[in-house]
Amino acid sequence: MTKNLLLLPKTKIDIDGRVDRVLRGLGNPEPPLRLEDVRELLELDLGFYTADDPGIAREAVSRIRVATIQVFKRPTLIIDAIRKFSLKALYLPDRKRILLDGNVPKLKHRWNEAHEVGHSLLPWHEEMMHGDNEHTLSRSCMDHIEAEANFAAGRLLFFRDRFVEEVRSSTPELKAVKRLHGIYGNTLSTTLWRFVESVGEEQPVVGMITCHPHLSRRPSGHDPAKPCKHFIQSTAFQAQFSRLSEAELFNAVAGYCGNQRGGVLGQAELILTDDNGESHRFYFETFYNTHDALTLGVCVKKASVLVASGRP
Ligand SMILES: [Zn+2]
């Protein structure tokens, strides 16, 4: 539950107001959001670097922050920080410049750029340069400053409550995730993430982003105890199924997945036991996009406690 309490409601409202001003500044466009328009509006500059061709990253900066740590106190070449901390993206407030690692797969640039736009929108992030690695760019990052930038990125790329409303009026299934992925132009993984977070307070829904679940296709470094890149739970799922481990769930999913190279790997009804020992029927489906397997599990039968509440 701490995940949802990470940012104070007041902070969320503040950030959301800044995102709203950006969208209004763009004339409330239709999705997908064009990040080049956002940059133009905010007068931000975008550059790319690679470890071999640092380009602009040859310059020095005086202060750099990576997650919670201020890593250098003396002027340092940006490229040295990039190499030392495996930085994938950066924001330089004094130059209003976003730098992205050109070697990161193109699909990920969109999220990384929006995260840096997030830093630029929040005046209290201005005091120093932000360097981002895989961890800080992930939505599960628990560092405040990074969680704020990620929150801003999500609100921006998914058009604030517009996406939430679309999710709540859709049937929760992978088909809807794919449709919204097409409309908003964000990756399937970030769309699945936002989808599960947006389904509302009442329905237990779980999402997993993992390697290919079939035994014959798991990578060599697969850790059976921590199989998920991301384990995403709706509010109701967190509250009712806190004892269910990601390892148990992954094994159950592996039980119905075929060894196809890509596309739909399978679907099945699974019975999950909640924290009170009661059984619930879930519909699970898994899709493999050749990088990650995306799994969505949706409770199809209301918990008996809700049925017994005696609403008219
Ligand atoms: Zn960051």
py3Dmol code that shows the C-alpha trace and the ligand (Angstrom):
import py3Dmol

protein = """\
ATOM      1  CA  MET A   1       0.000   0.000   0.000  1.00  0.00           C
ATOM      2  CA  THR A   2       2.927   2.372   0.580  1.00  0.00           C
ATOM      3  CA  LYS A   3       3.308   2.669  -3.179  1.00  0.00           C
ATOM      4  CA  ASN A   4       0.171   4.764  -3.473  1.00  0.00           C
ATOM      5  CA  LEU A   5       1.113   6.910  -0.492  1.00  0.00           C
ATOM      6  CA  LEU A   6       4.489   7.799  -1.931  1.00  0.00           C
ATOM      7  CA  LEU A   7       3.425  11.225  -3.188  1.00  0.00           C
ATOM      8  CA  LEU A   8       1.240  13.433  -1.060  1.00  0.00           C
ATOM      9  CA  PRO A   9      -2.156  14.264  -2.578  1.00  0.00           C
ATOM     10  CA  LYS A  10      -1.179  17.949  -2.414  1.00  0.00           C
ATOM     11  CA  THR A  11       1.964  17.294  -4.460  1.00  0.00           C
ATOM     12  CA  LYS A  12       0.028  15.257  -7.012  1.00  0.00           C
ATOM     13  CA  ILE A  13      -2.490  18.067  -7.468  1.00  0.00           C
ATOM     14  CA  ASP A  14       0.311  20.589  -7.881  1.00  0.00           C
ATOM     15  CA  ILE A  15       2.095  18.450 -10.516  1.00  0.00           C
ATOM     16  CA  ASP A  16      -1.161  17.684 -12.284  1.00  0.00           C
ATOM     17  CA  GLY A  17      -1.933  21.419 -12.498  1.00  0.00           C
ATOM     18  CA  ARG A  18       1.404  21.996 -14.233  1.00  0.00           C
ATOM     19  CA  VAL A  19       0.703  19.173 -16.688  1.00  0.00           C
ATOM     20  CA  ASP A  20      -2.741  20.667 -17.324  1.00  0.00           C
ATOM     21  CA  ARG A  21      -1.136  24.027 -18.202  1.00  0.00           C
ATOM     22  CA  VAL A  22       1.099  22.278 -20.741  1.00  0.00           C
ATOM     23  CA  LEU A  23      -1.816  20.471 -22.396  1.00  0.00           C
ATOM     24  CA  ARG A  24      -3.847  23.680 -22.468  1.00  0.00           C
ATOM     25  CA  GLY A  25      -0.838  25.532 -23.847  1.00  0.00           C
ATOM     26  CA  LEU A  26      -0.875  23.043 -26.711  1.00  0.00           C
ATOM     27  CA  GLY A  27      -4.590  23.709 -27.274  1.00  0.00           C
ATOM     28  CA  ASN A  28      -5.722  20.442 -25.632  1.00  0.00           C
ATOM     29  CA  PRO A  29      -4.559  18.227 -28.501  1.00  0.00           C
ATOM     30  CA  GLU A  30      -5.797  14.733 -29.288  1.00  0.00           C
ATOM     31  CA  PRO A  31      -3.515  11.812 -28.371  1.00  0.00           C
ATOM     32  CA  PRO A  32      -0.862  10.753 -29.155  1.00  0.00           C
ATOM     33  CA  LEU A  33       1.057  13.596 -27.524  1.00  0.00           C
ATOM     34  CA  ARG A  34       3.768  15.040 -29.749  1.00  0.00           C
ATOM     35  CA  LEU A  35       6.732  15.561 -27.443  1.00  0.00           C
ATOM     36  CA  GLU A  36       8.375  17.877 -29.987  1.00  0.00           C
ATOM     37  CA  ASP A  37       5.419  20.243 -29.477  1.00  0.00           C
ATOM     38  CA  VAL A  38       5.857  20.042 -25.711  1.00  0.00           C
ATOM     39  CA  ARG A  39       9.534  20.912 -26.065  1.00  0.00           C
ATOM     40  CA  GLU A  40       8.744  23.839 -28.309  1.00  0.00           C
ATOM     41  CA  LEU A  41       6.157  25.192 -25.867  1.00  0.00           C
ATOM     42  CA  LEU A  42       8.511  24.835 -22.906  1.00  0.00           C
ATOM     43  CA  GLU A  43      11.540  26.005 -24.925  1.00  0.00           C
ATOM     44  CA  LEU A  44      13.434  22.838 -24.136  1.00  0.00           C
ATOM     45  CA  ASP A  45      16.307  21.557 -26.174  1.00  0.00           C
ATOM     46  CA  LEU A  46      16.891  17.863 -26.945  1.00  0.00           C
ATOM     47  CA  GLY A  47      20.232  16.215 -27.623  1.00  0.00           C
ATOM     48  CA  PHE A  48      21.549  12.676 -27.915  1.00  0.00           C
ATOM     49  CA  TYR A  49      24.800  11.162 -26.772  1.00  0.00           C
ATOM     50  CA  THR A  50      26.442   7.774 -26.829  1.00  0.00           C
ATOM     51  CA  ALA A  51      29.331   6.648 -24.674  1.00  0.00           C
ATOM     52  CA  ASP A  52      31.631   6.753 -27.762  1.00  0.00           C
ATOM     53  CA  ASP A  53      30.312  10.037 -29.128  1.00  0.00           C
ATOM     54  CA  PRO A  54      29.504  12.231 -26.160  1.00  0.00           C
ATOM     55  CA  GLY A  55      28.672  15.341 -28.216  1.00  0.00           C
ATOM     56  CA  ILE A  56      27.269  17.925 -25.860  1.00  0.00           C
ATOM     57  CA  ALA A  57      27.970  15.631 -22.904  1.00  0.00           C
ATOM     58  CA  ARG A  58      31.642  16.716 -23.129  1.00  0.00           C
ATOM     59  CA  GLU A  59      30.694  19.846 -21.190  1.00  0.00           C
ATOM     60  CA  ALA A  60      31.202  20.158 -17.464  1.00  0.00           C
ATOM     61  CA  VAL A  61      28.499  20.764 -14.877  1.00  0.00           C
ATOM     62  CA  SER A  62      28.950  21.762 -11.277  1.00  0.00           C
ATOM     63  CA  ARG A  63      26.368  19.621  -9.504  1.00  0.00           C
ATOM     64  CA  ILE A  64      24.744  16.333 -10.481  1.00  0.00           C
ATOM     65  CA  ARG A  65      22.082  14.378  -8.692  1.00  0.00           C
ATOM     66  CA  VAL A  66      21.386  10.694  -9.349  1.00  0.00           C
ATOM     67  CA  ALA A  67      18.370   9.438  -7.400  1.00  0.00           C
ATOM     68  CA  THR A  68      18.769  10.549  -3.780  1.00  0.00           C
ATOM     69  CA  ILE A  69      22.478  11.227  -3.977  1.00  0.00           C
ATOM     70  CA  GLN A  70      24.306  14.337  -5.026  1.00  0.00           C
ATOM     71  CA  VAL A  71      27.136  12.471  -6.709  1.00  0.00           C
ATOM     72  CA  PHE A  72      29.647  15.184  -7.549  1.00  0.00           C
ATOM     73  CA  LYS A  73      30.290  18.420  -5.760  1.00  0.00           C
ATOM     74  CA  ARG A  74      33.030  19.728  -8.037  1.00  0.00           C
ATOM     75  CA  PRO A  75      32.693  20.529 -11.746  1.00  0.00           C
ATOM     76  CA  THR A  76      32.608  17.251 -13.635  1.00  0.00           C
ATOM     77  CA  LEU A  77      32.362  16.299 -17.268  1.00  0.00           C
ATOM     78  CA  ILE A  78      28.840  15.138 -17.981  1.00  0.00           C
ATOM     79  CA  ILE A  79      30.140  12.170 -19.939  1.00  0.00           C
ATOM     80  CA  ASP A  80      32.126  10.964 -16.911  1.00  0.00           C
ATOM     81  CA  ALA A  81      28.951  10.907 -14.841  1.00  0.00           C
ATOM     82  CA  ILE A  82      27.097   9.159 -17.672  1.00  0.00           C
ATOM     83  CA  ARG A  83      29.724   6.414 -17.842  1.00  0.00           C
ATOM     84  CA  LYS A  84      30.145   6.030 -14.109  1.00  0.00           C
ATOM     85  CA  PHE A  85      26.437   5.801 -13.286  1.00  0.00           C
ATOM     86  CA  SER A  86      25.129   4.215 -16.532  1.00  0.00           C
ATOM     87  CA  LEU A  87      22.885   7.213 -17.125  1.00  0.00           C
ATOM     88  CA  LYS A  88      20.213   6.796 -19.795  1.00  0.00           C
ATOM     89  CA  ALA A  89      18.786  10.302 -19.684  1.00  0.00           C
ATOM     90  CA  LEU A  90      19.587  13.670 -18.120  1.00  0.00           C
ATOM     91  CA  TYR A  91      18.120  17.088 -17.546  1.00  0.00           C
ATOM     92  CA  LEU A  92      20.289  20.219 -17.341  1.00  0.00           C
ATOM     93  CA  PRO A  93      18.089  22.946 -15.847  1.00  0.00           C
ATOM     94  CA  ASP A  94      20.452  25.879 -16.427  1.00  0.00           C
ATOM     95  CA  ARG A  95      20.562  25.086 -20.156  1.00  0.00           C
ATOM     96  CA  LYS A  96      16.973  23.806 -20.380  1.00  0.00           C
ATOM     97  CA  ARG A  97      18.392  20.800 -22.172  1.00  0.00           C
ATOM     98  CA  ILE A  98      17.325  17.150 -22.208  1.00  0.00           C
ATOM     99  CA  LEU A  99      19.961  14.591 -23.122  1.00  0.00           C
ATOM    100  CA  LEU A 100      19.071  11.033 -24.089  1.00  0.00           C
ATOM    101  CA  ASP A 101      21.288   8.009 -24.570  1.00  0.00           C
ATOM    102  CA  GLY A 102      21.080   7.231 -28.289  1.00  0.00           C
ATOM    103  CA  ASN A 103      21.895   3.567 -27.616  1.00  0.00           C
ATOM    104  CA  VAL A 104      18.718   2.992 -25.611  1.00  0.00           C
ATOM    105  CA  PRO A 105      16.050   1.282 -27.776  1.00  0.00           C
ATOM    106  CA  LYS A 106      13.974   3.950 -29.544  1.00  0.00           C
ATOM    107  CA  LEU A 107      10.735   2.718 -27.964  1.00  0.00           C
ATOM    108  CA  LYS A 108      11.987   3.767 -24.550  1.00  0.00           C
ATOM    109  CA  HIS A 109      12.954   7.303 -25.613  1.00  0.00           C
ATOM    110  CA  ARG A 110       9.388   8.508 -25.283  1.00  0.00           C
ATOM    111  CA  TRP A 111       9.061   7.658 -21.606  1.00  0.00           C
ATOM    112  CA  ASN A 112      12.602   8.830 -20.830  1.00  0.00           C
ATOM    113  CA  GLU A 113      12.036  12.149 -22.559  1.00  0.00           C
ATOM    114  CA  ALA A 114       8.700  12.675 -20.791  1.00  0.00           C
ATOM    115  CA  HIS A 115      10.417  11.923 -17.461  1.00  0.00           C
ATOM    116  CA  GLU A 116      12.977  14.678 -18.157  1.00  0.00           C
ATOM    117  CA  VAL A 117      10.161  17.033 -19.215  1.00  0.00           C
ATOM    118  CA  GLY A 118       8.701  16.154 -15.796  1.00  0.00           C
ATOM    119  CA  HIS A 119      11.865  17.375 -14.043  1.00  0.00           C
ATOM    120  CA  SER A 120      11.731  20.581 -16.096  1.00  0.00           C
ATOM    121  CA  LEU A 121       8.139  21.283 -15.047  1.00  0.00           C
ATOM    122  CA  LEU A 122       8.849  21.187 -11.320  1.00  0.00           C
ATOM    123  CA  PRO A 123      10.656  24.307 -10.103  1.00  0.00           C
ATOM    124  CA  TRP A 124      11.923  22.598  -6.945  1.00  0.00           C
ATOM    125  CA  HIS A 125      13.905  20.201  -9.179  1.00  0.00           C
ATOM    126  CA  GLU A 126      15.855  23.095 -10.651  1.00  0.00           C
ATOM    127  CA  GLU A 127      18.673  23.361  -8.182  1.00  0.00           C
ATOM    128  CA  MET A 128      20.846  20.770  -9.915  1.00  0.00           C
ATOM    129  CA  MET A 129      21.268  18.539 -12.893  1.00  0.00           C
ATOM    130  CA  HIS A 130      19.377  15.248 -12.818  1.00  0.00           C
ATOM    131  CA  GLY A 131      20.958  12.081 -14.112  1.00  0.00           C
ATOM    132  CA  ASP A 132      18.691   9.090 -14.673  1.00  0.00           C
ATOM    133  CA  ASN A 133      19.459   5.405 -14.899  1.00  0.00           C
ATOM    134  CA  GLU A 134      17.204   2.360 -15.442  1.00  0.00           C
ATOM    135  CA  HIS A 135      16.105   2.497 -11.817  1.00  0.00           C
ATOM    136  CA  THR A 136      15.074   6.148 -11.550  1.00  0.00           C
ATOM    137  CA  LEU A 137      13.267   5.984 -14.907  1.00  0.00           C
ATOM    138  CA  SER A 138      11.160   3.064 -13.711  1.00  0.00           C
ATOM    139  CA  ARG A 139       7.706   3.829 -12.379  1.00  0.00           C
ATOM    140  CA  SER A 140       8.498   1.730  -9.322  1.00  0.00           C
ATOM    141  CA  CYS A 141      11.306   4.070  -8.217  1.00  0.00           C
ATOM    142  CA  MET A 142      10.680   5.058  -4.603  1.00  0.00           C
ATOM    143  CA  ASP A 143      12.866   8.171  -4.527  1.00  0.00           C
ATOM    144  CA  HIS A 144      10.621  11.222  -4.152  1.00  0.00           C
ATOM    145  CA  ILE A 145      12.121  13.483  -6.789  1.00  0.00           C
ATOM    146  CA  GLU A 146      12.152  10.640  -9.319  1.00  0.00           C
ATOM    147  CA  ALA A 147       8.646   9.498  -8.430  1.00  0.00           C
ATOM    148  CA  GLU A 148       7.484  13.075  -9.026  1.00  0.00           C
ATOM    149  CA  ALA A 149       9.104  13.173 -12.471  1.00  0.00           C
ATOM    150  CA  ASN A 150       7.555   9.782 -13.279  1.00  0.00           C
ATOM    151  CA  PHE A 151       4.148  10.930 -12.091  1.00  0.00           C
ATOM    152  CA  ALA A 152       4.385  14.028 -14.305  1.00  0.00           C
ATOM    153  CA  ALA A 153       5.468  11.860 -17.273  1.00  0.00           C
ATOM    154  CA  GLY A 154       2.491   9.536 -16.792  1.00  0.00           C
ATOM    155  CA  ARG A 155      -0.028  12.375 -16.461  1.00  0.00           C
ATOM    156  CA  LEU A 156       1.387  13.997 -19.592  1.00  0.00           C
ATOM    157  CA  LEU A 157       1.671  10.972 -21.891  1.00  0.00           C
ATOM    158  CA  PHE A 158      -1.729   9.634 -20.808  1.00  0.00           C
ATOM    159  CA  PHE A 159      -3.554  12.980 -20.893  1.00  0.00           C
ATOM    160  CA  ARG A 160      -4.352  13.222 -17.191  1.00  0.00           C
ATOM    161  CA  ASP A 161      -7.810  11.759 -16.441  1.00  0.00           C
ATOM    162  CA  ARG A 162      -8.727  11.170 -20.053  1.00  0.00           C
ATOM    163  CA  PHE A 163      -6.950   7.801 -20.093  1.00  0.00           C
ATOM    164  CA  VAL A 164      -8.379   6.865 -16.687  1.00  0.00           C
ATOM    165  CA  GLU A 165     -11.904   7.490 -17.944  1.00  0.00           C
ATOM    166  CA  GLU A 166     -11.289   5.470 -21.106  1.00  0.00           C
ATOM    167  CA  VAL A 167      -9.969   2.572 -19.043  1.00  0.00           C
ATOM    168  CA  ARG A 168     -12.993   2.645 -16.747  1.00  0.00           C
ATOM    169  CA  SER A 169     -15.376   2.533 -19.688  1.00  0.00           C
ATOM    170  CA  SER A 170     -13.500  -0.390 -21.330  1.00  0.00           C
ATOM    171  CA  THR A 171     -13.679  -4.100 -20.596  1.00  0.00           C
ATOM    172  CA  PRO A 172     -10.481  -4.937 -18.699  1.00  0.00           C
ATOM    173  CA  GLU A 173      -8.684  -7.180 -21.190  1.00  0.00           C
ATOM    174  CA  LEU A 174      -5.450  -7.116 -23.160  1.00  0.00           C
ATOM    175  CA  LYS A 175      -7.379  -6.124 -26.281  1.00  0.00           C
ATOM    176  CA  ALA A 176      -8.256  -2.820 -24.584  1.00  0.00           C
ATOM    177  CA  VAL A 177      -4.617  -2.321 -23.505  1.00  0.00           C
ATOM    178  CA  LYS A 178      -3.517  -2.803 -27.127  1.00  0.00           C
ATOM    179  CA  ARG A 179      -6.197  -0.443 -28.425  1.00  0.00           C
ATOM    180  CA  LEU A 180      -5.150   2.294 -25.966  1.00  0.00           C
ATOM    181  CA  HIS A 181      -1.494   1.635 -26.813  1.00  0.00           C
ATOM    182  CA  GLY A 182      -2.427   2.462 -30.427  1.00  0.00           C
ATOM    183  CA  ILE A 183      -4.337   5.628 -29.497  1.00  0.00           C
ATOM    184  CA  TYR A 184      -1.844   7.124 -27.029  1.00  0.00           C
ATOM    185  CA  GLY A 185       1.320   5.943 -28.789  1.00  0.00           C
ATOM    186  CA  ASN A 186       3.006   4.834 -25.553  1.00  0.00           C
ATOM    187  CA  THR A 187       4.694   1.450 -25.140  1.00  0.00           C
ATOM    188  CA  LEU A 188       2.583  -1.607 -24.361  1.00  0.00           C
ATOM    189  CA  SER A 189       4.377  -1.948 -21.026  1.00  0.00           C
ATOM    190  CA  THR A 190       3.662   1.595 -19.806  1.00  0.00           C
ATOM    191  CA  THR A 191       0.100   1.292 -21.135  1.00  0.00           C
ATOM    192  CA  LEU A 192      -0.459  -1.945 -19.197  1.00  0.00           C
ATOM    193  CA  TRP A 193       0.956  -0.256 -16.102  1.00  0.00           C
ATOM    194  CA  ARG A 194      -1.315   2.766 -16.330  1.00  0.00           C
ATOM    195  CA  PHE A 195      -4.226   0.487 -17.247  1.00  0.00           C
ATOM    196  CA  VAL A 196      -3.957  -1.558 -14.044  1.00  0.00           C
ATOM    197  CA  GLU A 197      -3.490   1.587 -11.952  1.00  0.00           C
ATOM    198  CA  SER A 198      -6.561   3.164 -13.543  1.00  0.00           C
ATOM    199  CA  VAL A 199      -9.163   0.396 -13.244  1.00  0.00           C
ATOM    200  CA  GLY A 200     -10.579   1.852 -10.066  1.00  0.00           C
ATOM    201  CA  GLU A 201     -10.728   1.050  -6.401  1.00  0.00           C
ATOM    202  CA  GLU A 202     -13.059  -1.933  -6.418  1.00  0.00           C
ATOM    203  CA  GLN A 203     -11.939  -4.517  -8.945  1.00  0.00           C
ATOM    204  CA  PRO A 204      -8.898  -6.656  -8.120  1.00  0.00           C
ATOM    205  CA  VAL A 205      -6.656  -6.533 -11.198  1.00  0.00           C
ATOM    206  CA  VAL A 206      -3.019  -7.551 -11.532  1.00  0.00           C
ATOM    207  CA  GLY A 207      -0.475  -6.944 -14.267  1.00  0.00           C
ATOM    208  CA  MET A 208       2.936  -8.507 -14.753  1.00  0.00           C
ATOM    209  CA  ILE A 209       5.795  -7.631 -17.044  1.00  0.00           C
ATOM    210  CA  THR A 210       8.156 -10.591 -17.184  1.00  0.00           C
ATOM    211  CA  CYS A 211      10.384 -12.676 -19.421  1.00  0.00           C
ATOM    212  CA  HIS A 212       8.746 -15.343 -21.596  1.00  0.00           C
ATOM    213  CA  PRO A 213       7.083 -17.606 -18.982  1.00  0.00           C
ATOM    214  CA  HIS A 214       7.540 -20.895 -20.878  1.00  0.00           C
ATOM    215  CA  LEU A 215      10.313 -23.052 -19.347  1.00  0.00           C
ATOM    216  CA  SER A 216      12.088 -23.501 -22.680  1.00  0.00           C
ATOM    217  CA  ARG A 217      12.267 -19.747 -23.338  1.00  0.00           C
ATOM    218  CA  ARG A 218      13.352 -18.297 -20.012  1.00  0.00           C
ATOM    219  CA  PRO A 219      16.668 -16.417 -20.151  1.00  0.00           C
ATOM    220  CA  SER A 220      19.719 -17.840 -18.357  1.00  0.00           C
ATOM    221  CA  GLY A 221      19.692 -15.194 -15.610  1.00  0.00           C
ATOM    222  CA  HIS A 222      16.036 -15.838 -14.691  1.00  0.00           C
ATOM    223  CA  ASP A 223      15.451 -15.540 -10.933  1.00  0.00           C
ATOM    224  CA  PRO A 224      12.523 -17.794  -9.902  1.00  0.00           C
ATOM    225  CA  ALA A 225      12.078 -15.851  -6.653  1.00  0.00           C
ATOM    226  CA  LYS A 226      11.793 -12.490  -8.452  1.00  0.00           C
ATOM    227  CA  PRO A 227      10.428 -13.279 -11.900  1.00  0.00           C
ATOM    228  CA  CYS A 228       8.760  -9.909 -12.558  1.00  0.00           C
ATOM    229  CA  LYS A 229      10.324  -6.826 -14.066  1.00  0.00           C
ATOM    230  CA  HIS A 230       7.191  -5.155 -12.805  1.00  0.00           C
ATOM    231  CA  PHE A 231       4.399  -6.485 -10.637  1.00  0.00           C
ATOM    232  CA  ILE A 232       1.505  -4.032 -10.922  1.00  0.00           C
ATOM    233  CA  GLN A 233      -1.506  -4.251  -8.643  1.00  0.00           C
ATOM    234  CA  SER A 234      -4.763  -2.340  -8.540  1.00  0.00           C
ATOM    235  CA  THR A 235      -5.766  -0.855  -5.182  1.00  0.00           C
ATOM    236  CA  ALA A 236      -8.246  -3.678  -4.520  1.00  0.00           C
ATOM    237  CA  PHE A 237      -5.725  -6.352  -5.472  1.00  0.00           C
ATOM    238  CA  GLN A 238      -3.116  -4.870  -3.100  1.00  0.00           C
ATOM    239  CA  ALA A 239      -5.644  -4.745  -0.296  1.00  0.00           C
ATOM    240  CA  GLN A 240      -7.017  -8.286  -0.737  1.00  0.00           C
ATOM    241  CA  PHE A 241      -4.127 -10.366  -2.087  1.00  0.00           C
ATOM    242  CA  SER A 242      -1.124  -9.014  -0.197  1.00  0.00           C
ATOM    243  CA  ARG A 243       0.102 -12.505   0.689  1.00  0.00           C
ATOM    244  CA  LEU A 244       0.222 -13.731  -2.878  1.00  0.00           C
ATOM    245  CA  SER A 245       3.808 -13.643  -4.113  1.00  0.00           C
ATOM    246  CA  GLU A 246       4.853 -12.728  -7.631  1.00  0.00           C
ATOM    247  CA  ALA A 247       6.665 -16.086  -7.832  1.00  0.00           C
ATOM    248  CA  GLU A 248       3.451 -18.036  -7.138  1.00  0.00           C
ATOM    249  CA  LEU A 249       1.570 -16.010  -9.689  1.00  0.00           C
ATOM    250  CA  PHE A 250       4.284 -16.356 -12.332  1.00  0.00           C
ATOM    251  CA  ASN A 251       4.255 -20.146 -11.901  1.00  0.00           C
ATOM    252  CA  ALA A 252       0.496 -20.209 -12.350  1.00  0.00           C
ATOM    253  CA  VAL A 253       0.817 -18.100 -15.508  1.00  0.00           C
ATOM    254  CA  ALA A 254       3.600 -20.333 -16.859  1.00  0.00           C
ATOM    255  CA  GLY A 255       1.155 -23.218 -16.518  1.00  0.00           C
ATOM    256  CA  TYR A 256      -1.038 -21.952 -19.370  1.00  0.00           C
ATOM    257  CA  CYS A 257       1.561 -20.227 -21.597  1.00  0.00           C
ATOM    258  CA  GLY A 258       2.729 -21.927 -24.776  1.00  0.00           C
ATOM    259  CA  ASN A 259       6.236 -21.533 -26.204  1.00  0.00           C
ATOM    260  CA  GLN A 260       5.259 -19.324 -29.170  1.00  0.00           C
ATOM    261  CA  ARG A 261       7.891 -16.823 -30.318  1.00  0.00           C
ATOM    262  CA  GLY A 262       5.495 -13.925 -30.076  1.00  0.00           C
ATOM    263  CA  GLY A 263       1.864 -12.882 -29.890  1.00  0.00           C
ATOM    264  CA  VAL A 264      -0.735 -14.432 -27.603  1.00  0.00           C
ATOM    265  CA  LEU A 265       0.836 -17.090 -25.361  1.00  0.00           C
ATOM    266  CA  GLY A 266      -2.382 -18.230 -23.764  1.00  0.00           C
ATOM    267  CA  GLN A 267      -5.242 -17.467 -21.435  1.00  0.00           C
ATOM    268  CA  ALA A 268      -6.914 -19.282 -18.569  1.00  0.00           C
ATOM    269  CA  GLU A 269      -9.132 -18.980 -15.560  1.00  0.00           C
ATOM    270  CA  LEU A 270      -7.142 -19.169 -12.346  1.00  0.00           C
ATOM    271  CA  ILE A 271      -8.411 -19.390  -8.804  1.00  0.00           C
ATOM    272  CA  LEU A 272      -6.548 -17.058  -6.456  1.00  0.00           C
ATOM    273  CA  THR A 273      -6.829 -17.181  -2.684  1.00  0.00           C
ATOM    274  CA  ASP A 274      -7.163 -13.862  -0.884  1.00  0.00           C
ATOM    275  CA  ASP A 275      -5.696 -12.907   2.511  1.00  0.00           C
ATOM    276  CA  ASN A 276      -8.787 -14.304   4.280  1.00  0.00           C
ATOM    277  CA  GLY A 277      -8.454 -17.682   2.597  1.00  0.00           C
ATOM    278  CA  GLU A 278     -11.361 -17.128   0.211  1.00  0.00           C
ATOM    279  CA  SER A 279     -11.198 -18.208  -3.421  1.00  0.00           C
ATOM    280  CA  HIS A 280     -11.720 -15.832  -6.344  1.00  0.00           C
ATOM    281  CA  ARG A 281     -12.013 -16.567 -10.024  1.00  0.00           C
ATOM    282  CA  PHE A 282      -9.640 -14.575 -12.270  1.00  0.00           C
ATOM    283  CA  TYR A 283      -9.326 -14.428 -16.025  1.00  0.00           C
ATOM    284  CA  PHE A 284      -5.670 -14.288 -17.093  1.00  0.00           C
ATOM    285  CA  GLU A 285      -4.149 -13.634 -20.507  1.00  0.00           C
ATOM    286  CA  THR A 286      -0.548 -13.263 -21.617  1.00  0.00           C
ATOM    287  CA  PHE A 287       0.953 -11.650 -24.688  1.00  0.00           C
ATOM    288  CA  TYR A 288       4.606 -11.669 -25.795  1.00  0.00           C
ATOM    289  CA  ASN A 289       5.884  -8.682 -27.759  1.00  0.00           C
ATOM    290  CA  THR A 290       9.292 -10.395 -28.320  1.00  0.00           C
ATOM    291  CA  HIS A 291      10.911  -8.307 -25.541  1.00  0.00           C
ATOM    292  CA  ASP A 292       8.562  -8.758 -22.603  1.00  0.00           C
ATOM    293  CA  ALA A 293       5.609 -10.933 -21.710  1.00  0.00           C
ATOM    294  CA  LEU A 294       2.623  -8.862 -20.610  1.00  0.00           C
ATOM    295  CA  THR A 295       0.086 -10.534 -18.366  1.00  0.00           C
ATOM    296  CA  LEU A 296      -3.248  -9.154 -17.252  1.00  0.00           C
ATOM    297  CA  GLY A 297      -5.326 -10.896 -14.590  1.00  0.00           C
ATOM    298  CA  VAL A 298      -8.833  -9.659 -13.782  1.00  0.00           C
ATOM    299  CA  CYS A 299     -11.112 -10.831 -10.991  1.00  0.00           C
ATOM    300  CA  VAL A 300     -14.314 -11.948 -12.702  1.00  0.00           C
ATOM    301  CA  LYS A 301     -16.308 -12.774  -9.621  1.00  0.00           C
ATOM    302  CA  LYS A 302     -16.962 -10.241  -6.896  1.00  0.00           C
ATOM    303  CA  ALA A 303     -15.636 -11.087  -3.478  1.00  0.00           C
ATOM    304  CA  SER A 304     -18.392 -12.680  -1.410  1.00  0.00           C
ATOM    305  CA  VAL A 305     -18.068  -9.918   1.186  1.00  0.00           C
ATOM    306  CA  LEU A 306     -19.265  -7.415  -1.424  1.00  0.00           C
ATOM    307  CA  VAL A 307     -22.154  -9.642  -2.486  1.00  0.00           C
ATOM    308  CA  ALA A 308     -23.210  -9.900   1.142  1.00  0.00           C
ATOM    309  CA  SER A 309     -23.170  -6.146   1.736  1.00  0.00           C
ATOM    310  CA  GLY A 310     -26.880  -5.976   0.935  1.00  0.00           C
ATOM    311  CA  ARG A 311     -26.950  -3.042  -1.424  1.00  0.00           C
ATOM    312  CA  PRO A 312     -30.373  -2.457  -2.986  1.00  0.00           C
TER     313      PRO A 312
END
"""
ligand_1 = """\
1
ZN
Zn 14.856 11.632 -13.058
"""
view = py3Dmol.view(width=600, height=400)
view.addModel(protein, "pdb")
view.setStyle({"model": 0}, {"cartoon": {"style": "trace"}})
view.addModel(ligand_1, "xyz")
view.setStyle({"model": 1}, {"stick": {}})
view.zoomTo()
view.show()
